[in-house]
Amino acid sequence: MTTAILIPCYNEEKTIANVINDFKNELPNADIYVYDNNSTDNTIKIAKDAGAIVRCEFKQGKGNVVRSMFRDIDADCYILVDGDDTYPAEAAREIEKLILSKKADMVIGDRLSSTYFTENKRPFHNVGNKLVRKFINLIFNSDIKDILTGYRGFNYDFVKSFPISSKEFEIETEMTVFALNHNFLIKQIPVNYTDRTEGSVSKLNTYKDGYKVISLIFSLFRDTKPLFYFSLITLILLIIAIVYFIPILITFLNTGFVEKVPTLIIISMVIIISALIFLTGVILHVLKNQHLQNFEHYLTIIRQNKKND
């Protein structure tokens, strides 16, 4: 049984050696991979000197790095962690145990239930984490404590079946939604979060990356819950149509005349459009269920190929 530690990096010369050494101490038999993402400092040299397997991904963005990691590396357990030394290596043993014992397909290192809100000095990040968590849990009727954590464990099935579309920091949200939508077994363990050391700079842009995450959530909501999504739009349009139709109906009942004929025509068009939107949701819902059935077949093929290897 093999374990791979995956560390995406961009300009982390201040912290990468500590991260590598800490994980080597906790999981001495694991292979540690550092994927550099166009660093302009000494990240690559320091990572090599610390004993990591260093590779490069030239497409900028964490999502692009994780995509290459998942494609290139074969292991029974994968542990993904940031190179900024904000996550404790001590939790890696428990993550590995849960994955290798098949008690989880994905393990989430939950920062928000421990020290994140006291350690993190960026208030908008705190608000963003709470909003994303509430919205995802509402959509999927789940209880995920930390949607955006960068500390996770995966099994082989998850890694090789995950079709990554995110290019940057939306990748964590996409992982969570993929696991929920495809009924992967998720376990959560609280982990202590420590803010970056002095001189280490975050690559996150609060507003730019926050907008990307929110946009991704709506896209994933549409793709994974099409009947709900399009039914909601249909309901909104029907409510608008009814609001404008009621005064016309009242006038007709009182006078026998139909006033505001142009408005009535537009209302009729809105109702027709609503029906078409709802029908679109039904069709996409059927296609989505077929996709889930095909996915289960695809997972069977992945497992069979792994056994043969």
C-alpha positions as CSV (number, residue, x, y, z in Angstrom):
1,M,0.0,0.0,0.0
2,T,1.6,3.3,-1.1
3,T,1.0,6.8,0.0
4,A,1.8,10.0,-1.9
5,I,2.1,13.4,-0.3
6,L,1.1,16.0,-2.9
7,I,2.4,19.6,-2.3
8,P,1.5,22.2,-4.9
9,C,3.9,25.2,-4.6
10,Y,4.3,28.7,-5.9
11,N,7.0,30.8,-4.2
12,E,7.1,29.0,-0.9
13,E,10.9,29.1,-0.2
14,K,10.3,30.2,3.4
15,T,8.1,27.2,4.4
16,I,8.5,24.3,2.0
17,A,11.4,22.7,3.8
18,N,9.5,22.6,7.0
19,V,6.5,21.0,5.3
20,I,8.6,18.3,3.6
21,N,10.5,17.5,6.8
22,D,7.4,17.3,8.9
23,F,5.6,14.9,6.6
24,K,8.8,12.8,6.3
25,N,8.8,12.4,10.0
26,E,5.1,11.5,10.2
27,L,5.0,9.2,7.2
28,P,8.6,8.1,6.5
29,N,7.4,5.5,3.8
30,A,5.4,8.0,1.8
31,D,6.6,9.5,-1.4
32,I,6.6,13.3,-1.2
33,Y,5.9,15.2,-4.5
34,V,6.4,18.9,-4.8
35,Y,4.9,20.4,-8.0
36,D,6.3,23.8,-8.6
37,N,4.1,26.3,-10.4
38,N,6.5,28.8,-12.0
39,S,8.1,29.9,-8.7
40,T,10.6,32.8,-9.0
41,D,12.3,32.1,-5.7
42,N,14.4,29.1,-4.5
43,T,11.4,26.8,-3.9
44,I,12.6,24.1,-6.3
45,K,16.2,24.0,-5.0
46,I,15.0,23.9,-1.3
47,A,12.5,21.2,-2.1
48,K,15.1,19.0,-3.8
49,D,17.6,19.5,-1.0
50,A,14.9,18.4,1.5
51,G,14.4,15.2,-0.4
52,A,11.2,15.7,-2.2
53,I,10.4,14.5,-5.8
54,V,10.2,17.8,-7.6
55,R,8.2,18.3,-10.8
56,C,7.0,21.4,-12.7
57,E,3.6,22.5,-13.9
58,F,3.9,25.5,-16.2
59,K,0.1,26.3,-16.5
60,Q,-0.4,28.8,-13.8
61,G,-3.0,28.0,-11.1
62,K,-3.6,25.5,-8.3
63,G,-6.3,23.6,-10.3
64,N,-3.9,23.0,-13.1
65,V,-1.2,21.7,-10.7
66,V,-3.6,19.3,-9.0
67,R,-4.8,18.1,-12.4
68,S,-1.2,17.1,-13.3
69,M,-0.6,15.5,-9.9
70,F,-3.7,13.3,-10.2
71,R,-2.9,12.3,-13.8
72,D,0.8,11.5,-13.2
73,I,0.9,9.8,-9.8
74,D,-0.4,6.3,-8.9
75,A,-0.9,5.5,-5.2
76,D,-3.3,3.9,-2.8
77,C,-3.6,7.0,-0.6
78,Y,-3.1,10.6,-1.7
79,I,-2.7,13.4,0.8
80,L,-2.9,16.9,-0.6
81,V,-1.5,19.8,1.4
82,D,-0.4,23.3,0.8
83,G,3.2,24.3,0.9
84,D,2.7,27.2,3.2
85,D,3.1,25.3,6.5
86,T,-0.3,26.2,7.8
87,Y,-1.5,22.6,8.2
88,P,-0.2,20.1,10.8
89,A,1.6,17.0,9.4
90,E,0.4,15.2,12.6
91,A,-3.0,14.6,11.0
92,A,-1.5,12.7,8.1
93,R,-1.4,9.4,10.0
94,E,-5.2,9.5,10.7
95,I,-5.9,10.6,7.1
96,E,-3.8,7.7,5.7
97,K,-5.5,5.2,8.1
98,L,-9.0,6.3,7.0
99,I,-8.1,6.0,3.3
100,L,-6.2,2.7,3.4
101,S,-8.8,1.0,5.7
102,K,-11.4,2.0,3.1
103,K,-13.4,4.0,5.7
104,A,-13.3,7.1,3.4
105,D,-13.0,8.0,-0.2
106,M,-12.1,11.6,0.7
107,V,-10.9,12.9,4.1
108,I,-11.4,16.6,4.8
109,G,-9.0,18.4,7.1
110,D,-11.5,20.7,8.9
111,R,-9.9,24.0,9.9
112,L,-13.1,25.9,10.7
113,S,-14.0,23.7,13.7
114,S,-10.6,24.3,15.3
115,T,-8.3,27.4,15.2
116,Y,-9.0,29.0,11.8
117,F,-11.1,31.9,12.9
118,T,-8.6,32.9,15.6
119,E,-5.5,32.4,13.5
120,N,-6.6,33.8,10.2
121,K,-6.1,37.6,10.0
122,R,-8.3,38.2,6.9
123,P,-11.9,38.8,8.0
124,F,-13.3,38.6,4.5
125,H,-11.9,35.1,4.2
126,N,-13.7,34.1,7.4
127,V,-17.0,35.4,6.0
128,G,-16.4,33.7,2.6
129,N,-15.7,30.3,4.2
130,K,-18.9,30.5,6.2
131,L,-21.1,31.6,3.2
132,V,-19.7,28.9,0.9
133,R,-20.2,26.3,3.6
134,K,-23.8,27.2,4.2
135,F,-24.7,27.4,0.5
136,I,-23.1,24.0,-0.4
137,N,-24.7,22.3,2.6
138,L,-28.1,23.8,1.7
139,I,-27.9,22.6,-1.9
140,F,-26.8,19.1,-1.1
141,N,-28.4,18.7,2.3
142,S,-25.0,17.8,3.7
143,D,-23.0,18.8,6.8
144,I,-19.5,19.6,5.5
145,K,-17.6,21.6,8.0
146,D,-14.9,23.1,5.8
147,I,-15.5,23.4,2.0
148,L,-12.3,25.3,1.1
149,T,-9.7,23.5,3.1
150,G,-6.5,22.7,1.2
151,Y,-5.7,19.6,3.4
152,R,-7.4,16.5,2.1
153,G,-6.9,12.8,1.6
154,F,-8.2,10.7,-1.3
155,N,-8.2,7.1,-2.5
156,Y,-7.3,5.9,-6.0
157,D,-10.9,5.7,-7.2
158,F,-11.5,9.4,-6.4
159,V,-8.3,10.7,-7.9
160,K,-8.6,8.8,-11.2
161,S,-12.3,9.6,-11.7
162,F,-12.2,13.3,-10.8
163,P,-12.6,15.4,-14.0
164,I,-10.9,18.7,-12.9
165,S,-12.2,21.8,-14.7
166,S,-11.0,24.4,-12.2
167,K,-7.8,26.3,-13.0
168,E,-7.1,28.1,-9.8
169,F,-8.3,28.1,-6.2
170,E,-11.8,27.0,-7.0
171,I,-10.4,23.4,-7.0
172,E,-11.4,22.7,-3.4
173,T,-15.0,23.6,-3.9
174,E,-15.1,21.4,-7.1
175,M,-13.6,18.5,-5.1
176,T,-16.3,18.7,-2.4
177,V,-19.2,19.0,-4.8
178,F,-17.9,16.1,-6.9
179,A,-17.7,13.9,-3.8
180,L,-21.2,14.9,-2.7
181,N,-22.7,14.5,-6.1
182,H,-21.2,11.1,-6.8
183,N,-21.9,9.6,-3.3
184,F,-18.3,9.2,-2.3
185,L,-17.7,8.4,1.4
186,I,-16.5,11.6,3.1
187,K,-14.9,11.7,6.5
188,Q,-13.9,14.9,8.4
189,I,-11.3,15.4,11.0
190,P,-10.5,18.6,12.8
191,V,-7.0,20.0,12.2
192,N,-5.3,22.9,13.8
193,Y,-4.6,25.8,11.4
194,T,-1.7,28.1,11.9
195,D,-1.4,31.4,10.0
196,R,1.5,31.9,7.6
197,T,4.9,32.7,9.0
198,E,6.3,36.2,8.7
199,G,7.6,36.7,5.2
200,S,5.4,34.1,3.6
201,V,2.8,35.7,1.3
202,S,-0.6,34.3,0.5
203,K,-1.4,33.9,-3.2
204,L,-5.2,34.2,-2.7
205,N,-7.0,37.4,-3.9
206,T,-10.0,37.8,-1.6
207,Y,-12.3,39.4,-4.2
208,K,-11.1,37.8,-7.4
209,D,-10.9,34.3,-6.1
210,G,-14.0,34.7,-4.1
211,Y,-15.9,35.7,-7.2
212,K,-14.5,32.6,-9.0
213,V,-15.6,30.3,-6.2
214,I,-19.1,31.8,-6.2
215,S,-19.4,31.5,-10.0
216,L,-18.2,27.9,-9.8
217,I,-20.8,27.1,-7.1
218,F,-23.7,28.3,-9.3
219,S,-22.3,26.4,-12.3
220,L,-22.0,23.2,-10.2
221,F,-25.5,23.8,-8.8
222,R,-26.8,24.0,-12.3
223,D,-24.9,20.9,-13.5
224,T,-25.5,18.7,-10.5
225,K,-29.1,19.7,-9.5
226,P,-30.6,20.7,-12.9
227,L,-34.2,19.9,-12.0
228,F,-34.0,22.0,-8.8
229,Y,-32.1,24.8,-10.6
230,F,-34.4,25.2,-13.6
231,S,-37.5,24.7,-11.4
232,L,-36.4,27.6,-9.3
233,I,-36.0,29.8,-12.3
234,T,-39.4,28.6,-13.6
235,L,-41.0,29.5,-10.2
236,I,-39.5,33.0,-10.2
237,L,-40.8,33.7,-13.7
238,L,-44.2,32.4,-12.9
239,I,-44.4,34.5,-9.8
240,I,-43.5,37.6,-11.8
241,A,-46.1,36.7,-14.4
242,I,-48.8,36.2,-11.8
243,V,-48.0,39.5,-10.1
244,Y,-48.5,41.4,-13.4
245,F,-51.6,39.2,-14.4
246,I,-53.6,39.7,-11.3
247,P,-54.4,43.5,-11.9
248,I,-55.5,42.6,-15.5
249,L,-57.7,39.8,-14.2
250,I,-59.3,42.0,-11.5
251,T,-60.1,44.7,-14.1
252,F,-61.6,42.2,-16.5
253,L,-63.9,40.7,-13.7
254,N,-65.0,44.2,-12.7
255,T,-65.5,45.8,-16.2
256,G,-65.5,42.9,-18.7
257,F,-62.7,44.6,-20.6
258,V,-59.1,43.4,-21.1
259,E,-56.8,46.3,-20.5
260,K,-53.0,46.4,-21.0
261,V,-53.1,43.9,-23.9
262,P,-49.3,44.3,-24.6
263,T,-48.6,43.4,-21.0
264,L,-50.9,40.3,-21.3
265,I,-49.0,39.2,-24.4
266,I,-45.6,39.5,-22.6
267,I,-47.1,37.6,-19.6
268,S,-48.1,34.8,-22.0
269,M,-44.6,34.7,-23.5
270,V,-43.1,34.5,-20.0
271,I,-45.3,31.5,-19.1
272,I,-44.3,29.8,-22.3
273,I,-40.6,30.4,-21.6
274,S,-41.1,29.1,-18.1
275,A,-42.6,25.9,-19.4
276,L,-39.6,25.5,-21.8
277,I,-37.1,26.1,-18.9
278,F,-38.9,23.6,-16.7
279,L,-38.8,21.0,-19.6
280,T,-35.1,21.7,-20.0
281,G,-34.6,20.9,-16.3
282,V,-36.5,17.6,-16.7
283,I,-34.4,16.6,-19.7
284,L,-31.1,17.5,-18.0
285,H,-32.2,15.7,-14.8
286,V,-32.7,12.5,-16.9
287,L,-29.3,12.9,-18.5
288,K,-27.6,13.5,-15.2
289,N,-29.1,10.3,-13.8
290,Q,-27.7,8.4,-16.8
291,H,-24.4,10.0,-16.3
292,L,-24.3,8.8,-12.7
293,Q,-25.1,5.3,-13.8
294,N,-22.3,5.5,-16.4
295,F,-20.0,6.8,-13.7
296,E,-20.6,3.8,-11.5
297,H,-19.6,1.6,-14.5
298,Y,-16.5,3.7,-15.0
299,L,-15.5,3.3,-11.4
300,T,-15.8,-0.5,-11.8
301,I,-13.4,-0.3,-14.8
302,I,-10.9,1.8,-12.8
303,R,-10.9,-0.7,-9.9
304,Q,-10.5,-3.6,-12.3
305,N,-7.6,-2.0,-14.1
306,K,-5.9,-1.3,-10.7
307,K,-6.2,-4.9,-9.7
308,N,-4.7,-6.0,-13.0
309,D,-1.8,-3.6,-12.5
